[in-house]
Amino acid sequence: MNNPCLTFSLSVFLTLFSLSSCLKSARLTVLQPAQMKIAEHITTIAVVDRSKPSNGWLNTLEGLVTGEAIGQDRRSRQQAVDGVINALTRTPRFRVKTTGIEMTGSKAGNNLPAPLDWREIERICADYDADAVLTIESFDSDNASSARRVETKSKNKEGKQTIKTHYDSQQRTDVRMGWRLYDPKTKIIMDEFVTNDYLRRTGRGDTERAALSNLPSPQTVGREVARAGGINYGMRIAPVYVAISRQYYSKAKGYKTRMQEAARLASGGNWEGAAKTWKNITEIEKENKKSAGRAAYNMAVAAELRGNLEVAQEWAEKSWTQFGNKKARNYVNILKMRQNDVRKVEYQLNKKV
């Protein structure tokens, strides 16, 4: 007797496999808007590390309690600074100056200290020919790991029950960072923001010790989280270039050869040539709406990659409303959001892009 659950699962798998096999991916670079607009007179930012704990012994004591290695936070702080610089080098909005300045901040690194004196900010701006100073002013990380015993019951060929034991381990690394952006011209702290980021990792072993040893180094994970946090903060204050991907169809019933040829043109960067084929399919196809919907969807992708978002939206709407391509319904909303993002970026850059 056939197992209906197995039959259903197999059909779902085959459907998903079939869909993925007829889709190809294209990458494009877009300018992602920041979360806020910075004053127009700020064009150059100097980056300073002010997160060194003033009570070094207290920070060392905390490290002994939590299992952190001595110097771990310092190396992670450096990664946070590298991360924010990485983001700010991918924006047309600002120039970024790496100062290498390391200053003492809060006592234990887990709270924001009092703001820097404006005379100090003005001195840094004068030394580095900058309009503003971006500081990381607090940094604190914690690592916690644990393991639990897991028993799995099974039966052998003779029907005898056996129990196998292993251990699952889990590690959580938390990083808390505080940031400030100083504008000496207006004497205003343009942004004061605290980030809380964490990363979980898992491991497995035959013993508790083996399971814990199979976890990654907490120092490595801490630096990874810190760098990502720095990048995210940079993207908070500046529009940054990021890579995104779009999928398009390489197959359609009744047009196998033509769709494959068009896909090869697209993968080679000839989107205009591919679009001629896809547009022709949408014009001549009357009965096979599924194929026409795929071709129209591809037209939307081609238009987006060529920077024409309004035309892309028109084709995506046609793919959904006229031909019933469900994938296009979500794509319409994505394209609307992208158009809104473009307007945000124009506002943040104070010019057309």
DAFENLIN-V865902 format. One record per residue. N is the residue number from 1. RES is the residue in one letter. PHI is phi in radians with two decimals (none if undefined). PSI is psi in radians with two decimals (NA if undefined). Layout:
N,RES,PHI,PSI  N,RES,PHI,PSI
This chain:
1,M,none,2.38  2,N,-1.26,2.48  3,N,-1.49,1.98  4,P,-1.10,-0.59  5,C,-1.16,-0.74  6,L,-1.13,-0.71  7,T,-1.10,-0.76  8,F,-1.12,-0.81  9,S,-1.06,-0.72  10,L,-1.13,-0.70  11,S,-1.18,-0.66  12,V,-1.11,-0.77  13,F,-1.05,-0.80  14,L,-1.13,-0.65  15,T,-1.12,-0.81  16,L,-1.13,-0.70  17,F,-1.13,-0.71  18,S,-1.12,-0.71  19,L,-1.17,-0.77  20,S,-1.17,-0.55  21,S,-1.26,-0.33  22,C,-1.78,0.13  23,L,-1.94,2.40  24,K,-2.07,2.85  25,S,-2.04,2.53  26,A,-2.24,2.54  27,R,-1.95,2.52  28,L,-2.49,2.72  29,T,-1.84,2.24  30,V,-2.22,2.76  31,L,-1.66,1.88  32,Q,-1.46,2.27  33,P,-1.19,2.69  34,A,-1.37,3.05  35,Q,-1.51,-0.16  36,M,-2.67,2.84  37,K,-1.82,2.28  38,I,-1.70,2.56  39,A,-0.87,2.47  40,E,-1.08,-0.54  41,H,-1.29,-0.17  42,I,-1.58,1.95  43,T,-2.13,-0.37  44,T,-2.24,2.27  45,I,-2.10,2.28  46,A,-1.70,2.33  47,V,-1.82,2.27  48,V,-2.26,2.45  49,D,-1.71,1.89  50,R,-2.01,0.46  51,S,-1.76,0.13  52,K,-1.16,2.17  53,P,-1.11,2.39  54,S,-1.32,-0.48  55,N,-1.74,1.44  56,G,-1.05,-0.65  57,W,-1.15,-0.60  58,L,-1.19,-0.70  59,N,-1.16,-0.66  60,T,-1.15,-0.72  61,L,-1.07,-0.75  62,E,-1.07,-0.68  63,G,-1.11,-0.65  64,L,-1.16,-0.61  65,V,-1.28,-0.75  66,T,-1.57,-0.12  67,G,1.54,0.20  68,E,-1.36,2.53  69,A,-1.35,2.54  70,I,-1.10,2.28  71,G,1.59,-0.10  72,Q,-1.06,-0.84  73,D,-1.08,-0.64  74,R,-1.12,-0.79  75,R,-1.18,-0.61  76,S,-1.22,-0.65  77,R,-1.06,-0.70  78,Q,-1.10,-0.66  79,Q,-1.17,-0.64  80,A,-1.10,-0.75  81,V,-1.12,-0.77  82,D,-1.05,-0.65  83,G,-1.14,-0.80  84,V,-1.19,-0.62  85,I,-1.16,-0.71  86,N,-0.99,-0.78  87,A,-1.16,-0.76  88,L,-1.29,-0.25  89,T,-1.47,-0.11  90,R,-1.89,0.48  91,T,-2.25,2.46  92,P,-1.44,-0.06  93,R,-1.35,-0.70  94,F,-2.25,2.79  95,R,-1.80,2.54  96,V,-2.08,2.40  97,K,-1.99,2.15  98,T,-1.51,2.04  99,T,-1.63,-0.52  100,G,1.29,0.10  101,I,-1.29,2.29  102,E,-2.15,2.08  103,M,-2.15,2.73  104,T,-1.36,2.37  105,G,-2.03,-2.06  106,S,-1.33,2.91  107,K,-1.08,-0.87  108,A,-1.98,-0.03  109,G,1.56,0.01  110,N,-1.87,0.06  111,N,-2.39,2.62  112,L,-1.21,2.35  113,P,-1.40,3.10  114,A,-1.08,2.57  115,P,-1.03,2.68  116,L,-1.14,2.66  117,D,-1.21,2.49  118,W,-1.11,-0.47  119,R,-1.16,-0.62  120,E,-1.19,-0.73  121,I,-1.08,-0.77  122,E,-1.11,-0.66  123,R,-1.15,-0.76  124,I,-1.11,-0.76  125,C,-1.08,-0.68  126,A,-1.18,-0.72  127,D,-1.15,-0.57  128,Y,-2.00,0.22  129,D,0.89,0.90  130,A,-2.04,2.80  131,D,-1.75,-0.29  132,A,-2.68,2.83  133,V,-2.15,2.22  134,L,-1.85,2.17  135,T,-2.16,2.49  136,I,-1.67,2.06  137,E,-1.93,-0.18  138,S,-2.62,2.57  139,F,-2.66,2.27  140,D,-2.62,2.40  141,S,-2.31,2.63  142,D,-2.41,2.51  143,N,-2.18,2.38  144,A,-2.45,2.38  145,S,-2.42,2.67  146,S,-2.70,2.88  147,A,-2.47,2.59  148,R,-2.34,2.61  149,R,-1.45,2.39  150,V,-2.22,2.24  151,E,-1.92,2.33  152,T,-2.08,2.13  153,K,-1.68,2.46  154,S,-2.68,2.92  155,K,-2.08,2.44  156,N,-1.49,-3.03  157,K,-1.10,-0.50  158,E,-1.45,-0.02  159,G,1.50,0.12  160,K,-1.44,2.33  161,Q,-1.40,2.36  162,T,-2.17,2.68  163,I,-2.15,2.16  164,K,-1.90,2.46  165,T,-2.10,2.38  166,H,-2.52,3.06  167,Y,-2.17,2.32  168,D,-1.80,2.29  169,S,-2.00,2.72  170,Q,-2.47,2.46  171,Q,-2.28,2.37  172,R,-2.18,2.22  173,T,-2.03,2.08  174,D,-1.87,2.41  175,V,-2.31,2.19  176,R,-2.06,2.19  177,M,-2.31,2.50  178,G,-2.01,2.36  179,W,-2.19,2.58  180,R,-2.41,2.55  181,L,-2.13,1.96  182,Y,-1.70,2.34  183,D,-2.01,1.76  184,P,-1.19,-0.42  185,K,-1.15,-0.75  186,T,-1.73,-0.12  187,K,1.01,0.69  188,I,-2.12,2.38  189,I,-1.42,1.82  190,M,-1.12,-0.55  191,D,-2.64,2.43  192,E,-2.38,1.99  193,F,-2.51,2.36  194,V,-1.99,2.22  195,T,-1.84,2.50  196,N,-2.20,1.87  197,D,-2.13,2.62  198,Y,-2.60,2.83  199,L,-2.48,2.30  200,R,-1.82,2.41  201,R,-2.27,2.65  202,T,-2.22,2.77  203,G,-2.57,3.05  204,R,-2.63,2.58  205,G,-2.84,2.91  206,D,-1.28,-0.41  207,T,-2.21,2.88  208,E,-1.06,-0.74  209,R,-1.10,-0.73  210,A,-1.14,-0.70  211,A,-1.10,-0.73  212,L,-1.21,-0.64  213,S,-1.23,-0.35  214,N,-1.45,-0.04  215,L,-1.34,2.63  216,P,-1.20,2.83  217,S,-1.05,2.21  218,P,-1.09,-0.50  219,Q,-1.15,-0.75  220,T,-1.13,-0.78  221,V,-1.13,-0.71  222,G,-1.04,-0.73  223,R,-1.18,-0.61  224,E,-1.12,-0.78  225,V,-1.15,-0.70  226,A,-1.12,-0.77  227,R,-1.11,-0.76  228,A,-1.08,-0.68  229,G,-1.11,-0.67  230,G,-1.13,-0.75  231,I,-1.08,-0.77  232,N,-1.10,-0.65  233,Y,-1.19,-0.71  234,G,-1.02,-0.67  235,M,-1.30,-0.26  236,R,-1.25,-0.65  237,I,-1.81,-0.15  238,A,-2.45,2.43  239,P,-1.17,2.26  240,V,-2.22,2.48  241,Y,-1.26,2.25  242,V,-2.33,2.71  243,A,-1.69,2.35  244,I,-2.24,2.91  245,S,-2.20,2.67  246,R,-2.31,2.46  247,Q,-1.73,2.59  248,Y,-2.50,2.78  249,Y,-1.46,2.44  250,S,-1.96,-0.06  251,K,-2.40,2.64  252,A,-2.80,2.42  253,K,-1.03,2.22  254,G,1.56,-0.16  255,Y,-2.37,0.62  256,K,-0.96,-0.92  257,T,-1.13,-0.80  258,R,-1.16,-0.70  259,M,-1.16,-0.66  260,Q,-1.17,-0.69  261,E,-1.12,-0.74  262,A,-1.13,-0.68  263,A,-1.11,-0.65  264,R,-1.16,-0.67  265,L,-1.09,-0.77  266,A,-1.11,-0.77  267,S,-1.13,-0.41  268,G,-1.56,0.04  269,G,1.64,-0.01  270,N,-1.60,1.26  271,W,-1.23,-0.54  272,E,-1.13,-0.75  273,G,-1.15,-0.70  274,A,-1.14,-0.67  275,A,-1.12,-0.53  276,K,-1.07,-0.74  277,T,-1.16,-0.82  278,W,-1.10,-0.71  279,K,-1.14,-0.69  280,N,-1.09,-0.68  281,I,-1.13,-0.71  282,T,-1.16,-0.48  283,E,-1.44,-0.60  284,I,-1.67,-0.31  285,E,-1.46,2.12  286,K,-1.94,-0.69  287,E,-1.64,-0.72  288,N,-1.50,1.47  289,K,-1.19,-0.51  290,K,-1.10,-0.79  291,S,-1.17,-0.73  292,A,-1.11,-0.65  293,G,-1.12,-0.67  294,R,-1.16,-0.72  295,A,-1.14,-0.72  296,A,-1.14,-0.67  297,Y,-1.06,-0.78  298,N,-1.09,-0.61  299,M,-1.07,-0.66  300,A,-1.11,-0.76  301,V,-1.09,-0.77  302,A,-1.06,-0.72  303,A,-1.15,-0.71  304,E,-1.12,-0.76  305,L,-1.15,-0.41  306,R,-1.60,0.08  307,G,1.55,0.10  308,N,-1.77,1.53  309,L,-1.27,-0.56  310,E,-1.16,-0.76  311,V,-1.14,-0.68  312,A,-1.04,-0.74  313,Q,-1.13,-0.68  314,E,-1.07,-0.75  315,W,-1.22,-0.67  316,A,-1.13,-0.70  317,E,-1.14,-0.66  318,K,-1.15,-0.72  319,S,-1.05,-0.65  320,W,-1.46,-0.91  321,T,-1.29,-0.67  322,Q,-1.57,-0.60  323,F,-2.01,-0.08  324,G,1.26,0.44  325,N,-1.33,1.94  326,K,-1.17,-0.56  327,K,-1.09,-0.54  328,A,-1.24,-0.47  329,R,-1.04,-0.78  330,N,-1.24,-0.60  331,Y,-1.12,-0.60  332,V,-1.00,-0.80  333,N,-1.16,-0.65  334,I,-1.08,-0.75  335,L,-1.19,-0.60  336,K,-1.12,-0.73  337,M,-1.13,-0.67  338,R,-1.13,-0.67  339,Q,-1.13,-0.67  340,N,-1.15,-0.68  341,D,-1.10,-0.67  342,V,-1.07,-0.74  343,R,-1.14,-0.65  344,K,-1.09,-0.79  345,V,-1.09,-0.74  346,E,-1.02,-0.72  347,Y,-1.16,-0.74  348,Q,-1.26,-0.50  349,L,-1.57,-0.13  350,N,1.08,0.48  351,K,-2.90,2.98  352,K,-1.32,2.54  353,V,-2.10,NA
